[in-house]
Amino acid sequence: MKLYTFVIISTLLLIQLSLILADVGTASSYGPPYIPTACDGNRREQFPPGNIFVAVNEGLWDNGAACGRRYRVRCVSGINKPCKGGTSIDVKVVDSITCTKSSSCPHTFHMSTEAFSAISRFPHANINIEYIQI
C-alpha cells in the first residue's frame, strides 16, 4: 500500500512540475505554400508525418537554432472557447515567423493548418497556448 501511495504522489508531482515548467504564448494557423522555409528551404523531407509543424517567433527562433526543435503544445483558451478539450500535440519547428515593419508579430507560433486543427475547433482563431520543449 505504501508503494502504491508513493507512485500516485510521485505521478501527481511530476504532472504539477510539467505544468510549472510550461511557457505560455499565443498561436494562429497558417496555410500553404509552406516552402521555402528558413530551416531547410525547399526540401519536402523536413516536414514531419501529418504536417504537424510550426513557425516560431523571433524569441524562440534563436538565430536559426530552433530548426528541428520539438514542442508539446496545448490550447488553453481563446474567444468562443476554441480549444479541443485540453488535447496536446507535439510539433516540429521548420520555419520562423516573418515580420515586417508594417506588420507586428504577436504570436509565439504560426501552426500548420493540420497542427492547428488538432487543438482548435476554429481554423482562423487566435488561441492562448501552453508549450514546453521536448
Z-matrix of the N, CA and C atoms (Angstrom, degrees):
N
C 1 1.448
C 2 1.533 1 110.41
N 3 1.329 2 118.04 1 -37.33
C 4 1.456 3 120.95 2 179.55
C 5 1.526 4 110.75 3 -65.44
N 6 1.331 5 116.75 4 -39.38
C 7 1.457 6 120.29 5 178.67
C 8 1.529 7 110.37 6 -64.09
N 9 1.310 8 116.97 7 -43.29
C 10 1.457 9 122.59 8 178.83
C 11 1.530 10 110.23 9 -60.08
N 12 1.303 11 118.25 10 -44.87
C 13 1.464 12 123.32 11 178.29
C 14 1.523 13 110.28 12 -63.69
N 15 1.331 14 116.38 13 -42.35
C 16 1.459 15 121.10 14 178.55
C 17 1.526 16 110.89 15 -60.96
N 18 1.317 17 117.61 16 -44.06
C 19 1.462 18 121.84 17 -179.67
C 20 1.525 19 110.49 18 -63.17
N 21 1.310 20 117.11 19 -43.98
C 22 1.467 21 120.88 20 -179.87
C 23 1.525 22 110.68 21 -63.90
N 24 1.306 23 117.60 22 -46.76
C 25 1.466 24 121.45 23 -179.88
C 26 1.523 25 110.49 24 -63.99
N 27 1.314 26 117.73 25 -42.00
C 28 1.466 27 121.24 26 178.67
C 29 1.520 28 111.20 27 -62.21
N 30 1.313 29 116.84 28 -42.95
C 31 1.460 30 121.28 29 178.68
C 32 1.519 31 110.79 30 -62.00
N 33 1.315 32 117.19 31 -45.23
C 34 1.461 33 120.48 32 179.37
C 35 1.519 34 111.53 33 -63.03
N 36 1.316 35 117.33 34 -38.93
C 37 1.459 36 120.44 35 178.26
C 38 1.524 37 111.17 36 -65.80
N 39 1.321 38 117.70 37 -40.65
C 40 1.461 39 120.69 38 178.31
C 41 1.522 40 111.38 39 -64.36
N 42 1.322 41 116.62 40 -39.76
C 43 1.465 42 119.93 41 177.37
C 44 1.519 43 109.71 42 -62.86
N 45 1.310 44 117.38 43 -45.12
C 46 1.461 45 121.20 44 178.68
C 47 1.519 46 110.69 45 -62.64
N 48 1.323 47 117.38 46 -40.66
C 49 1.453 48 121.40 47 -179.48
C 50 1.521 49 110.23 48 -62.98
N 51 1.336 50 117.71 49 -42.03
C 52 1.461 51 119.55 50 179.32
C 53 1.520 52 110.84 51 -64.65
N 54 1.321 53 118.46 52 -34.74
C 55 1.447 54 120.50 53 177.23
C 56 1.519 55 111.34 54 -68.93
N 57 1.308 56 116.65 55 -34.97
C 58 1.458 57 121.12 56 179.49
C 59 1.524 58 110.57 57 -68.74
N 60 1.318 59 117.47 58 -36.28
C 61 1.447 60 121.49 59 -176.44
C 62 1.525 61 113.62 60 -80.09
N 63 1.306 62 118.16 61 -14.37
C 64 1.456 63 121.31 62 -177.42
C 65 1.525 64 111.06 63 -70.68
N 66 1.326 65 115.17 64 143.81
C 67 1.454 66 121.23 65 173.49
C 68 1.518 67 108.35 66 -95.31
N 69 1.311 68 116.76 67 162.97
C 70 1.464 69 121.12 68 176.78
C 71 1.519 70 108.64 69 -117.32
N 72 1.315 71 114.50 70 151.09
C 73 1.453 72 120.05 71 -179.95
C 74 1.513 73 109.79 72 -165.73
N 75 1.326 74 115.18 73 -161.70
C 76 1.455 75 120.86 74 178.77
C 77 1.519 76 108.99 75 -130.46
N 78 1.327 77 114.66 76 158.64
C 79 1.461 78 119.41 77 179.60
C 80 1.517 79 110.56 78 -145.17
N 81 1.313 80 114.56 79 155.08
C 82 1.453 81 122.85 80 172.89
C 83 1.522 82 107.34 81 -141.76
N 84 1.310 83 115.16 82 172.60
C 85 1.459 84 121.38 83 -178.93
C 86 1.519 85 109.98 84 -100.28
N 87 1.322 86 116.32 85 147.09
C 88 1.460 87 119.56 86 169.33
C 89 1.521 88 108.90 87 -137.52
N 90 1.309 89 115.43 88 146.39
C 91 1.456 90 120.47 89 -174.49
C 92 1.511 91 113.10 90 -108.74
N 93 1.324 92 115.41 91 177.16
C 94 1.461 93 121.05 92 -179.15
C 95 1.525 94 111.16 93 -63.62
N 96 1.311 95 117.74 94 159.57
C 97 1.460 96 125.72 95 7.50
C 98 1.527 97 110.98 96 -79.95
N 99 1.317 98 115.71 97 140.57
C 100 1.460 99 121.39 98 -177.93
C 101 1.527 100 112.61 99 -93.59
N 102 1.319 101 117.00 100 -13.28
C 103 1.458 102 119.16 101 -178.94
C 104 1.522 103 109.52 102 -114.84
N 105 1.313 104 118.11 103 149.46
C 106 1.463 105 126.39 104 4.30
C 107 1.531 106 111.76 105 -79.35
N 108 1.315 107 116.05 106 155.40
C 109 1.462 108 121.96 107 176.68
C 110 1.522 109 109.22 108 -108.51
N 111 1.312 110 115.53 109 162.96
C 112 1.459 111 120.59 110 178.26
C 113 1.530 112 111.46 111 -73.19
N 114 1.322 113 117.34 112 -20.11
C 115 1.467 114 120.20 113 -178.36
C 116 1.525 115 112.41 114 -83.51
N 117 1.323 116 116.96 115 -58.77
C 118 1.466 117 120.30 116 -173.40
C 119 1.516 118 113.76 117 -128.78
N 120 1.318 119 117.27 118 26.76
C 121 1.449 120 120.91 119 173.75
C 122 1.518 121 113.81 120 57.61
N 123 1.334 122 115.69 121 -122.27
C 124 1.459 123 122.05 122 -175.59
C 125 1.528 124 113.95 123 -97.03
N 126 1.295 125 118.75 124 8.52
C 127 1.468 126 121.58 125 -178.20
C 128 1.529 127 110.33 126 -72.39
N 129 1.309 128 117.28 127 116.38
C 130 1.469 129 121.77 128 179.21
C 131 1.525 130 111.68 129 -71.21
N 132 1.326 131 117.91 130 -21.43
C 133 1.469 132 122.14 131 -178.67
C 134 1.533 133 112.65 132 -67.89
N 135 1.324 134 117.09 133 -15.14
C 136 1.461 135 120.51 134 -178.63
C 137 1.530 136 112.36 135 -69.57
N 138 1.333 137 117.03 136 -21.42
C 139 1.454 138 120.36 137 -176.00
C 140 1.526 139 110.83 138 -83.84
N 141 1.321 140 117.33 139 131.02
C 142 1.469 141 120.45 140 179.99
C 143 1.526 142 111.62 141 -71.64
N 144 1.326 143 116.93 142 163.38
C 145 1.469 144 119.76 143 177.96
C 146 1.526 145 110.94 144 -56.10
N 147 1.313 146 115.74 145 139.14
C 148 1.460 147 120.66 146 179.24
C 149 1.515 148 113.87 147 80.26
N 150 1.343 149 117.42 148 2.89
C 151 1.472 150 121.78 149 -179.35
C 152 1.522 151 112.76 150 54.27
N 153 1.326 152 117.16 151 42.25
C 154 1.462 153 121.98 152 178.61
C 155 1.535 154 107.43 153 -95.23
N 156 1.343 155 116.07 154 86.37
C 157 1.457 156 120.63 155 -176.35
C 158 1.525 157 110.75 156 -144.01
N 159 1.339 158 115.02 157 170.39
C 160 1.462 159 121.27 158 -177.90
C 161 1.523 160 111.40 159 -141.30
N 162 1.325 161 113.65 160 160.61
C 163 1.455 162 123.18 161 163.55
C 164 1.526 163 104.83 162 -107.01
N 165 1.324 164 117.33 163 144.49
C 166 1.465 165 120.61 164 -176.59
C 167 1.526 166 111.37 165 -116.34
N 168 1.333 167 114.49 166 158.02
C 169 1.466 168 120.15 167 179.59
C 170 1.526 169 110.52 168 -74.14
N 171 1.313 170 114.72 169 174.25
C 172 1.461 171 120.80 170 -176.67
C 173 1.528 172 113.00 171 -59.33
N 174 1.327 173 116.45 172 -35.39
C 175 1.461 174 120.18 173 -179.36
C 176 1.522 175 113.23 174 -63.91
N 177 1.318 176 117.48 175 -36.38
C 178 1.464 177 121.20 176 177.77
C 179 1.525 178 112.53 177 -89.88
N 180 1.317 179 117.09 178 -22.37
C 181 1.457 180 122.07 179 -175.44
C 182 1.526 181 111.38 180 -59.78
N 183 1.303 182 117.65 181 -39.75
C 184 1.469 183 122.67 182 174.59
C 185 1.526 184 111.89 183 53.81
N 186 1.323 185 115.04 184 47.01
C 187 1.464 186 121.63 185 177.11
C 188 1.534 187 112.88 186 56.17
N 189 1.323 188 116.21 187 34.50
C 190 1.463 189 121.50 188 177.43
C 191 1.513 190 115.10 189 96.13
N 192 1.331 191 117.23 190 -10.02
C 193 1.474 192 119.72 191 -179.65
C 194 1.524 193 112.05 192 -67.24
N 195 1.329 194 117.13 193 -15.55
C 196 1.472 195 120.90 194 -179.54
C 197 1.525 196 112.95 195 -74.90
N 198 1.314 197 118.34 196 -15.31
C 199 1.469 198 120.69 197 -178.33
C 200 1.523 199 110.76 198 -54.01
N 201 1.326 200 115.36 199 125.66
C 202 1.457 201 120.90 200 178.59
C 203 1.517 202 114.93 201 86.09
N 204 1.327 203 117.85 202 -11.90
C 205 1.466 204 119.13 203 177.28
C 206 1.520 205 109.93 204 -60.69
N 207 1.314 206 114.90 205 153.43
C 208 1.458 207 120.46 206 178.43
C 209 1.528 208 108.44 207 -120.51
N 210 1.324 209 113.73 208 142.18
C 211 1.457 210 121.17 209 179.05
C 212 1.526 211 109.16 210 -130.65
N 213 1.306 212 115.11 211 146.04
C 214 1.468 213 121.29 212 169.30
C 215 1.519 214 106.04 213 -97.78
N 216 1.332 215 116.58 214 123.53
C 217 1.464 216 122.74 215 -172.85
C 218 1.525 217 109.33 216 -122.17
N 219 1.330 218 114.52 217 138.46
C 220 1.467 219 120.27 218 178.13
C 221 1.522 220 108.58 219 -136.83
N 222 1.326 221 115.82 220 132.21
C 223 1.469 222 121.63 221 175.07
C 224 1.531 223 107.84 222 -74.67
N 225 1.343 224 116.20 223 131.44
C 226 1.464 225 119.37 224 179.60
C 227 1.529 226 113.28 225 -114.34
N 228 1.344 227 117.96 226 -26.04
C 229 1.461 228 119.12 227 179.34
C 230 1.520 229 110.68 228 -171.60
N 231 1.320 230 114.21 229 173.31
C 232 1.451 231 122.18 230 177.28
C 233 1.518 232 108.94 231 168.06
N 234 1.324 233 116.25 232 174.19
C 235 1.454 234 121.25 233 179.50
C 236 1.528 235 109.63 234 -67.64
N 237 1.322 236 116.92 235 134.60
C 238 1.473 237 124.33 236 -179.67
C 239 1.532 238 113.87 237 65.28
N 240 1.312 239 116.89 238 27.24
C 241 1.465 240 122.76 239 175.23
C 242 1.529 241 112.76 240 50.71
N 243 1.331 242 117.95 241 68.42
C 244 1.461 243 120.90 242 -176.01
C 245 1.534 244 115.09 243 -78.58
N 246 1.321 245 117.68 244 -16.41
C 247 1.466 246 120.38 245 -171.18
C 248 1.516 247 112.97 246 -69.42
N 249 1.321 248 114.36 247 143.51
C 250 1.462 249 121.92 248 177.75
C 251 1.527 250 109.69 249 -94.03
N 252 1.295 251 117.50 250 76.76
C 253 1.460 252 123.57 251 170.82
C 254 1.513 253 118.17 252 53.60
N 255 1.295 254 119.17 253 36.64
C 256 1.459 255 120.67 254 174.89
C 257 1.516 256 115.14 255 74.98
N 258 1.317 257 117.55 256 14.36
C 259 1.456 258 122.03 257 179.37
C 260 1.524 259 110.24 258 -65.51
N 261 1.317 260 116.64 259 136.76
C 262 1.461 261 120.21 260 174.06
C 263 1.525 262 108.91 261 -114.47
N 264 1.322 263 115.51 262 151.84
C 265 1.457 264 121.42 263 178.27
C 266 1.517 265 109.37 264 -131.89
N 267 1.306 266 116.29 265 157.77
C 268 1.453 267 122.42 266 175.56
C 269 1.524 268 108.20 267 -103.73
N 270 1.324 269 116.16 268 125.79
C 271 1.454 270 121.73 269 -176.39
C 272 1.522 271 110.50 270 -121.71
N 273 1.320 272 115.77 271 158.88
C 274 1.465 273 122.50 272 178.66
C 275 1.518 274 108.73 273 -115.34
N 276 1.329 275 117.45 274 138.31
C 277 1.459 276 122.72 275 177.13
C 278 1.529 277 108.85 276 -80.98
N 279 1.347 278 115.62 277 124.47
C 280 1.462 279 120.54 278 177.60
C 281 1.526 280 112.80 279 -124.63
N 282 1.338 281 117.00 280 -6.33
C 283 1.461 282 118.68 281 -174.19
C 284 1.523 283 110.19 282 -158.98
N 285 1.328 284 114.62 283 169.21
C 286 1.460 285 120.77 284 172.78
C 287 1.525 286 107.91 285 -108.60
N 288 1.306 287 115.61 286 154.92
C 289 1.462 288 120.29 287 175.66
C 290 1.524 289 107.34 288 -77.99
N 291 1.312 290 115.82 289 124.38
C 292 1.458 291 120.95 290 -178.86
C 293 1.523 292 109.51 291 -84.73
N 294 1.308 293 115.49 292 123.05
C 295 1.460 294 121.53 293 179.56
C 296 1.527 295 108.76 294 -116.43
N 297 1.308 296 115.13 295 147.68
C 298 1.454 297 120.67 296 174.01
C 299 1.519 298 108.16 297 -123.42
N 300 1.300 299 116.39 298 170.45
C 301 1.462 300 119.59 299 178.96
C 302 1.522 301 111.40 300 -63.89
N 303 1.340 302 116.51 301 -28.17
C 304 1.464 303 119.05 302 -177.71
C 305 1.535 304 112.61 303 -88.32
N 306 1.324 305 117.76 304 -14.32
C 307 1.471 306 119.42 305 178.68
C 308 1.521 307 109.97 306 -126.04
N 309 1.300 308 115.67 307 127.90
C 310 1.455 309 119.72 308 179.29
C 311 1.529 310 109.13 309 -80.35
N 312 1.290 311 116.42 310 167.41
C 313 1.463 312 121.93 311 179.74
C 314 1.523 313 108.81 312 -120.20
N 315 1.317 314 116.84 313 81.35
C 316 1.452 315 119.25 314 -174.13
C 317 1.531 316 114.58 315 -78.34
N 318 1.335 317 118.22 316 -13.99
C 319 1.455 318 120.10 317 -172.63
C 320 1.522 319 112.88 318 -98.97
N 321 1.324 320 114.45 319 149.40
C 322 1.448 321 121.65 320 174.35
C 323 1.519 322 109.86 321 -76.86
N 324 1.343 323 115.90 322 -43.96
C 325 1.463 324 122.16 323 -179.87
C 326 1.522 325 110.45 324 -127.13
N 327 1.325 326 115.96 325 140.64
C 328 1.455 327 122.85 326 160.64
C 329 1.520 328 103.35 327 -106.30
N 330 1.321 329 116.66 328 118.64
C 331 1.462 330 121.58 329 -174.02
C 332 1.526 331 110.15 330 -102.18
N 333 1.332 332 115.76 331 143.16
C 334 1.462 333 119.27 332 173.83
C 335 1.524 334 108.17 333 -56.51
N 336 1.309 335 117.02 334 155.74
C 337 1.465 336 119.36 335 -178.28
C 338 1.524 337 111.47 336 -58.71
N 339 1.325 338 117.36 337 -35.42
C 340 1.468 339 120.63 338 178.83
C 341 1.524 340 111.63 339 -67.21
N 342 1.329 341 116.53 340 -43.47
C 343 1.468 342 120.44 341 178.90
C 344 1.527 343 110.43 342 -64.66
N 345 1.321 344 115.73 343 -45.72
C 346 1.459 345 120.28 344 -177.27
C 347 1.527 346 111.71 345 -63.33
N 348 1.326 347 116.13 346 -42.58
C 349 1.472 348 119.07 347 -178.42
C 350 1.519 349 112.28 348 -68.72
N 351 1.322 350 117.67 349 -16.75
C 352 1.468 351 120.46 350 177.25
C 353 1.529 352 111.94 351 -73.21
N 354 1.341 353 117.62 352 -23.11
C 355 1.461 354 119.92 353 -177.70
C 356 1.529 355 114.33 354 -120.41
N 357 1.343 356 117.42 355 -12.09
C 358 1.465 357 120.82 356 -178.02
C 359 1.526 358 110.57 357 -125.65
N 360 1.327 359 115.30 358 140.27
C 361 1.465 360 120.51 359 178.27
C 362 1.525 361 112.39 360 -78.40
N 363 1.323 362 117.71 361 -19.37
C 364 1.459 363 122.23 362 -175.30
C 365 1.529 364 110.20 363 -116.66
N 366 1.334 365 118.71 364 122.85
C 367 1.462 366 121.13 365 -173.90
C 368 1.532 367 115.21 366 -68.19
N 369 1.326 368 117.86 367 -22.74
C 370 1.462 369 119.65 368 -176.45
C 371 1.529 370 112.58 369 -112.78
N 372 1.304 371 116.80 370 19.83
C 373 1.467 372 121.20 371 -179.36
C 374 1.531 373 110.29 372 -77.81
N 375 1.299 374 114.96 373 159.19
C 376 1.461 375 122.46 374 165.95
C 377 1.517 376 105.01 375 -107.27
N 378 1.322 377 116.54 376 124.15
C 379 1.453 378 119.64 377 -173.94
C 380 1.521 379 111.64 378 -120.11
N 381 1.315 380 115.17 379 155.55
C 382 1.460 381 122.69 380 172.38
C 383 1.514 382 106.81 381 -93.95
N 384 1.321 383 116.51 382 137.08
C 385 1.464 384 121.58 383 -174.99
C 386 1.513 385 112.06 384 -131.10
N 387 1.322 386 114.85 385 159.23
C 388 1.459 387 123.79 386 163.70
C 389 1.511 388 105.73 387 -111.02
N 390 1.326 389 116.07 388 141.87
C 391 1.473 390 118.77 389 178.37
C 392 1.525 391 109.70 390 -147.83
N 393 1.323 392 113.10 391 152.78
C 394 1.453 393 119.96 392 178.07
C 395 1.518 394 107.73 393 -145.97
N 396 1.324 395 116.30 394 139.09
C 397 1.458 396 119.32 395 176.99
C 398 1.526 397 108.88 396 -71.80
N 399 1.330 398 116.13 397 136.00
C 400 1.469 399 120.31 398 -179.89
C 401 1.506 400 110.89 399 -118.40
